[in-house]
Amino acid sequence: MCEICGKSFCNMASVKRHVDIIHKGLRKHFCEICGQGFSQEEDLKNHIDDAHGGQQVLTCDICRKIFKHKRSLRKHVECTHNPLQEYACEFCGMAFTKKRHLNQHINGIHRDPKACECEICGKVFSEKSTMNRHIKAIHKALRPFACEICGRNFTEMGHLKRHINCRHKKLREFVCEFCDRAFAQRSTMKKHIEAIHQGQGKRDC
């Protein structure tokens, strides 16, 4: 029986001849394990489950072609899609033509609930320390206003002030006796006094 249109034949040779004449060019999805072709991706997946015991397969994120081995998928990506690719995944090396495709790939394949995402550019990191290094190296110049309490950086002083009022207002217990600036830690306040007010006398109340 023809798997594409359901027509019955007395032998496989007749089926093959029928497919070559009637359906040639319609089979876009080929089994990496046995080479059999299918017109629909879903049919190929069903075939792999039925004929090959559901062996694990890998799908190309760019064109959806299915592979049995990681090296076959990698070779396919390098040969077929590489000239157009600019954005490479730091976890597996797979590359994409658009940044949003890379982010979709990372979120779908590598995303760990504990993973950290850079709020400036959306890049995902497996550890917070790696993300912080990335922010310092790439984005620090873009966000010169740093919160003294948590270290978070902002593009404008107004954003920093709003952040402090929303997040840390209750935590700023140590007030500078010279300028009324408040700090979360006594040591930070002392450093501030040494740097800004050294040699100044206390204000008269």
N, C-alpha and C positions, 0 to 999 in steps of 0.2 A: 504494500500500500504506500502511496505517495504521502509523505508527512506534511507536505505543503498544502495540497488540495484535497487529499483523502481518496483519490482515485485508486482502484485496486488493479493489480497485475499478477500474472501467474509466476513470475520469477524476478529476482533482484536486478538482473540485467535489463529487463524491460522498464523497471522503475527508474534505473539510472539513465537510460536513454530518454525516457519521458521527461525527467527532471532537466537533463541537458538541453532538450529541445524547447520545452514549455517554460521552465522556470529559471533558466540560466540568467544569472545577474541579480536574481532576487535573494540569493543567499548571502547575506552580509555578515553573519555571525558564525564563526567556525570553531569547533571543539579543539582545544589545544592538545587534548589527549589522543583522540582518534582521527581528527580531521574532518568529521562530518559537519556539513553546513546547514544553517537554519535561517529563515527569513526574519524571525523575531528573537530578541535577546532572551525573553522569557522561555521560549522553546528550547534554547540552548541550555539554560539553567536546569530545566526539567530533564533534558537528555542526560546531563552530567549526573544529576541525582539518580536517575533510573539506570543508566548504562555503566556508570563508573562509581557507584556506591557513595555518591555525594562527596567525592574528594574535594578538599578545599581549593577554591579558585580565587584568583585575584583579578580585579576589574580596573582597567585604565580609567582614571578619573576624567580624562580629557575626551576620549572617544567611546568609552564604555566597552571596549574589546576585552574579552575574558582570557586569562592565562592560568596555567597550572603552576608554573614556577616563577619565583620572584625575579630570577635573572632574565627570563623571557620577557616579563613585563618591563624591566629596566631597559633592556635592549630595544624593545618596541618604542618606549618613550624617547630614548636617545635618538633613534633613527627616524621616527615618524614626526615627533613633535618638537624636537630640540631647537631647530632654527628659529622658532618663534618665541621660545621660552625665556623669561627674564626673572621669574620669582621661584626660588628653590626652597623646598622644605628643609628646615634644619634638622629634622628628626630622621627622615628617610632619603633625602636627596632628590625626591621627585620634584619636577619643575612645572611651572604653569605660565600661561601667557598673560594672565590678569591676577592682580593681587587678591581680589575677592575670591577667585577660584582657589588660591593657595590657602586663604583663611577658612574657606569651606572645607577643604581637604583636611587641614589640621583639626578643625572642630569635629569633623566626622570620624577621622581615623585615629588621631593621636590625643585628642582632648582628654585631659585628666581633670576630674572635678577640682583637684588641688592646683591645677595649672594657673599661671598668672598671665594676664593679658595687659600689654602696655596700653594705657588709656589714651596715649597720644596718637600712636599709629596703628594699634590693633594687633601688633605682632604678639604671638603667644610663646611663653617660656615655661619650661618644666619646673623651674625653681625661681623663687622671688629674688634671690641674690643675683641670678643671671639677668633677670629683668631690670634690676636696679643698676647693674653695670651698663646695660644697654641704654637706659635713660640718661645716665651720666655722660656716656660717650656720644650719644646721638642727639639728645633733646635738651641737655642742660642749658645750652645757650639760648634756647627758645623759651625757657621758663626760669628767669633769673631770680624770682621771688620765692624764697624757701621758708617753709614753716619751721620754726625753731623747736617745736614740740614733737612733730612726727617726721619731719624731713621732706614732706611732699612739696613739690615745686609748682609755681603758678606763673602765667604769662603777665599778669597785671597785679598790682598791689591791692586793688579792690577785691579781686578774687581771693587773695590770701586772707584779707581781713574778714571776708564773709565766711571762709573756711574756718578760721579761728573762732569766730562767734558761734558758728553752728556746731563745730566738733569739740572745741577745747575750752570754751569759756569757763566751765566749772573747774577745769583742771589747773588754771593759772592762779596759784595761791600765793606766790612769792612776788611782792611788788617792790620795784626799785624805789628807794627813798629819794632819789634825785629827780626822776622824771615820771614816776607812776607807771612805767611799763611793767607788765606782769609776766611771770614765767612759771612754767610747770615745775621746775626743779631749782633748788637753792643754788646748786653749782652753776647752772646756766645764768642765773641772776648775778652771781659773783663775777663770772667772766664778762658779762655785760658791763658791770660797774668798772672793772679793771680796764676794759677796752674803751669805754665811752666817757666815764666820769672820773678817771683817776686824777687826784689832786683837787677835786672840787669839794667844797664844804657842803654839809647837809643844808637843805633848804629850811628856812624859818617857817614854822607853821603859823 
